[in-house]
Structure formats: structure tokens, C-alpha cells
Amino acid sequence: MKVEQFRTDLRAWLDEQDLTPGPDHSLEGHMKQMARVSRALYDADWMRYGWPVEVGGLGGPAILRAVVGEEVVGRRLAEPGPYSMLEVLTPTMIDYAPDGLAAEMVPRLLRGEEQWCQGFSEPGSGSDLASLTTRAVQDGDNWIVNGQKVWTSYAQFSTRCILLTRTAPGYPNHQGITAFFVDLDTPGISVRPLRTMHGVDEFCEVYYDDVVVPGDRMLGKPGDGWRLAMDLLPYERSTCFWQRIAYLYSRFDELIAEAHDPDEYELGAAYLALHTLRCRSRATQHRLADGESLGPQTSIDKVLLAGAEQRLYDTVRDLLPGVLELDDTPWRSEFLYSRASTIYGGTAEIQRNIIARRLLDLGKE
């Protein structure tokens, strides 16, 4: 199927649907809206394009998935954060889960029947993921997990978690890390939401106390966890970035509509940052569609996204004086959230180090 015809047909279908979000703009409301939109898209087959037939998809290039996300998020039918989990976690399940488990679980996520989360970061292991300490010890056919995760997005709404653990504690750094697909209603798991400065409890702490995980829920083999994480992270910076870019463009259009005396230079600088990011991300989408390995090149996308997002909301602050400080509007919470764009998904410092060392071969110093 040609991409432009696919987009045209999707737009026509969306125009005929009543998927406008309701009045509940809370995080819980966003999650329910995401489930509603996913169900409609899946039942009409749109959500199935770009995914393998073996897991309930209809095949075709991954760029078809990018088109769906761009149209849905750009129209503000779903928030970019919840939507992005599809693109981060589904490819991981397909690549690492046993065939039967992936075939059973992936359609549930795509249709909005379930929400999943990503249990990677820990209080002492954020950007330094290789230092994680959550342990899994084998007990017959099961594994017993103990530890704590933090910054786990949407855990309070999630059914399952892709969890990184250390199964060989004697091994240093990235060795001996293993991933599991864990049901979050398993006894011993407790979730505590964290309210951030922008007033939303998107992140959570998740505690694992003698949690029993069946051995057939291991993703890959023992010790494959680091490789899984390195394969997963580029997806955070590819198709799900494309969706967030669509959202930022929609907010840029709203800024133009609300600014009474716009500064053309500031608007131009914000647009240039967004357009540069979009061009870079477009190239990434096509590399993904061609079956190429993304690897460390997506660190460039991450640095550009952080810069463009903060530039946009800095422009909002300058062109809508007093709105961020005095009015209770989405602009305020989004401005505050944008301050974290140089941290979430890998800090800007880490990304620049990756670019310097792995792409420019500048060495460790």
C-alpha cells in the first residue's frame, strides 16, 4: 500500500468518526481516551498495519504505523505519552517474547484492552542503567524478584510491565541483566504514583517484594536484558518521536492563534527547531521502514527533540506574557513538563556523549 494513499484513506475515515476527547482532561481521562481510540482504530484495522501478521497485524512497513500515530496525535485525539508506549514496547515483545506469548499479548495492547509500562530506571540507576540492582533469583521453574523501580510511566494504569532485573549479581555493569514480562497484579507488587511539578502523577515508584514470575515470562535468554534495552531505546526516539512532533506542531499552530503581537523572529526560531527535528525524524522513519538498525544515531533525534520542545515553550512564555504565571491553562503544565525534555528518555549529557564517542569517534575524554 502506498503511504500517501494510506494517509488519505485514514484521514477520510477519521473525519467520519466521533473520537473527540471528552471533558475529563485528567491523566486517567487521557488513558481512557487512548483505550477508546485504540479500540476504534484496531477494529477498523488501522492499528494493525505495520505490525507482523504473526501477532495480529496486517503487515506492511513500519512507516504506516508512524502515519497513524501522526494523524491521531496531531488531531489531539490521544495524548503523545500514552500513545508512545505502543511503539516502545510492542517491537520489544515481538523480538524477544516466545512466539505464543507475543501472539497472545500484542493484540491486547494494540486494541487498548491493556496498558503496559517499562520497568527500567531505579533510584540509583537512571541514566546509568547498567548499575541496576533489582534482583531475580531462580526458584525451580520460577524467578523471585526483589527491588524497586522509579519513573515508571503509567504504572498505576498498567496491566503488565517489561522489567529489567539482575539475574547474575556477580557480573559487572551490563552483564547478567535479564528481562521479564510481569503481570502487575502479582502478589508482592505495589505501585506508588509520584506527582511532579507540573501537577500530574504520570510517574510511579514500583516495589517488588518476593514477586514470583514464571520462567516462561522471560524475554529472550538469561543475560539478554542489556541487549533488549539497547534495542528498545531507539524505538523511543523513532516512531513515537514522530507522534510527539505532530503534537508540538499542533501546539505551535495554537500559539500563533493566541499570540496577539507575535515576534516573527521568535516564531521563526521555534518553527526552524521543529522543522529541523521533523526532517531528522523523517529520515529515521525511512531507515526504520527499510529494515535498518537504528542504533546510536537516534541520540541525535533525542537532542533535537529536547531543544525544539524547550524552544517552543520558551516562545510561549515570551509571546503570551502572564499566561504561564497567572492562568491555569495547559500551557503552564506543558511548559513545566518541557523542562524535563533534556532528562527523560536519556539525559542530554548522555546523548551528547554517545554522539561524541560512538558516532564521531572522539574517545572517552
Disulfide bonds with the S-S distance in Angstrom:
none
